[in-house]
Structure formats: C-alpha cells, structure tokens
Amino acid sequence: MGEFNFYDIYIPTLLLQAILAYVLYRVLGPVWQFLIASGWVILPSLFNLCVYIMLVMLVHGIFLFFGI
C-alpha cells in the first residue's frame, strides 16, 4: 500500500481511502435511505455495511488505477 508524509506525520493510504468512501457514503445516503424506507431492503444494517465496503473497494480501485 503505502503512506503519505504530511509534515513528518505518516498517514496510511487505506485510511484516506476509508475516509473518502465514508464521505461518499454520507453524500449518497438519501438514496440508501429511500430504498430502506420503501421496503426494498430487509436488513438495513447489513445493507449499509455492504454498501460501505463496496465504496471502499471502489475508491481503492480508483487509487490503484491512477497510481496514487
């Protein structure tokens, strides 16, 4: 993986990816809440966890594609 050096503080790349995925999750949250509220999702907490993991994988793939 790697890390970023920010004024002699090493920040893991996966931490930045997880934070970016969380921001995306919060921005797209109303879409998930609409699906949950309308009855399309049976287990909301498991669904939310899976969506977040997919977003982390998506952000990680983008980081790998661009070589960051």
Residue pairs with C-beta under 8 A, 6 or more apart in sequence:
1 12
1 13
1 14
2 12
2 13
3 10
3 11
3 12
3 13
4 10
4 11
4 13
4 16
5 11
13 63
13 68
14 60
17 56
17 59
17 60
17 63
18 56
20 59
21 52
21 55
21 56
21 58
21 59
22 52
24 55
24 59
25 51
25 52
25 55
32 41
32 47
32 48
32 51
35 41
35 47
36 44
36 47
41 47
